[in-house]
């Protein structure tokens, strides 16, 4: 996406997790943002993703990024000003990992 210095209004097509984060970041920088979504924001393929937020990495930057992701998803509805009825839907479900090692 290329924004000119005079851009004031941005329209984002699709309301998945990435689009929602972009919308929040642009709004924080003073842009007027409209998200066009056929259903509910965050309710499409992003809501059915089996992706995980994993903080067991070896570089500090990656750990900080994952910690931020966890914070962002736990505040998803507040950041996007979701309607009350949508706030009942969980955005993130915490679970755990089990790593098994078998010596070859």
C-alpha positions as CSV (number, residue, x, y, z in Angstrom):
1,X,0.0,0.0,0.0
2,X,1.4,3.4,-1.0
3,X,0.1,6.4,0.8
4,X,0.6,9.9,-0.4
5,X,1.5,12.7,2.0
6,X,-2.0,14.1,1.4
7,X,-3.9,10.9,2.0
8,X,-6.5,11.3,4.8
9,X,-9.0,8.4,4.2
10,X,-7.9,4.8,3.7
11,X,-10.3,2.0,2.6
12,X,-9.3,-1.5,3.5
13,X,-11.0,-4.4,1.8
14,X,-11.3,-7.4,4.1
15,X,-11.5,-7.5,7.9
16,X,-9.2,-10.3,8.8
17,X,-6.5,-10.1,11.5
18,X,-3.9,-8.4,9.3
19,X,-6.4,-5.9,7.9
20,X,-7.6,-5.1,11.4
21,X,-4.1,-4.5,12.7
22,X,-3.4,-2.2,9.7
23,X,-6.6,-0.3,10.3
24,X,-5.7,0.3,14.0
25,X,-2.2,1.4,13.1
26,X,-3.4,3.8,10.4
27,X,-6.1,5.2,12.8
28,X,-3.4,5.7,15.5
29,X,-1.5,7.8,12.9
30,X,-4.5,10.1,12.2
31,X,-6.0,8.5,9.1
32,X,-9.7,8.0,8.7
33,X,-10.1,4.3,8.1
34,X,-13.0,2.3,6.6
35,X,-12.8,-1.5,6.7
36,X,-15.1,-3.2,4.2
37,X,-16.0,-6.7,5.4
38,X,-18.8,-9.0,4.1
39,X,-19.4,-10.5,7.5
40,X,-17.9,-9.5,10.9
41,X,-14.4,-8.2,11.4
42,X,-12.1,-11.1,12.3
43,X,-14.7,-13.6,11.6
44,X,-13.4,-15.1,8.3
45,X,-10.5,-17.4,7.7
46,X,-8.5,-15.5,10.4
47,X,-10.9,-16.7,13.0
48,X,-10.5,-20.3,11.9
49,X,-6.7,-20.3,11.7
50,X,-4.8,-22.9,13.6
51,X,-1.9,-20.5,14.0
52,X,-0.3,-20.0,17.3
53,X,1.5,-17.3,19.2
54,X,4.7,-18.9,20.4
55,X,7.2,-17.1,22.7
56,X,9.9,-19.7,22.9
57,X,12.3,-18.3,20.4
58,X,16.0,-17.5,20.6
59,X,16.0,-13.9,19.5
60,X,14.8,-11.0,21.6
61,X,13.1,-9.3,18.7
62,X,11.0,-12.4,18.0
63,X,10.0,-12.8,21.6
64,X,9.0,-9.1,21.9
65,X,6.9,-9.5,18.7
66,X,5.1,-12.5,20.0
67,X,4.5,-10.8,23.4
68,X,3.0,-7.9,21.5
69,X,0.8,-10.2,19.4
70,X,-0.5,-11.8,22.6
71,X,-1.3,-8.4,24.1
72,X,-2.9,-7.2,20.8
73,X,-5.2,-10.2,20.4
74,X,-6.3,-10.0,24.1
75,X,-7.3,-6.4,23.5
76,X,-8.7,-7.0,20.0
77,X,-12.3,-5.8,20.7
78,X,-11.2,-2.7,22.6
79,X,-8.8,-1.7,19.9
80,X,-11.4,-2.1,17.1
81,X,-14.3,-0.7,19.2
82,X,-16.3,-3.9,18.5
83,X,-20.1,-3.7,19.2
84,X,-21.2,-5.3,22.4
85,X,-22.7,-8.4,20.8
86,X,-19.5,-9.1,18.9
87,X,-17.4,-8.8,22.1
88,X,-18.9,-12.1,23.3
89,X,-16.8,-13.9,20.6
90,X,-13.4,-15.0,21.8
91,X,-10.5,-13.9,19.6
92,X,-7.8,-15.9,21.2
93,X,-7.8,-19.2,23.0
94,X,-4.8,-20.0,25.1
95,X,-3.5,-23.5,25.2
96,X,-0.1,-25.0,25.5
97,X,2.6,-26.8,23.6
98,X,4.2,-30.1,24.3
99,X,7.5,-30.7,22.7
100,X,8.8,-34.3,22.7
101,X,12.3,-35.3,22.0
102,X,13.5,-38.7,21.1
103,X,17.1,-39.3,20.8
104,X,17.7,-40.8,17.3
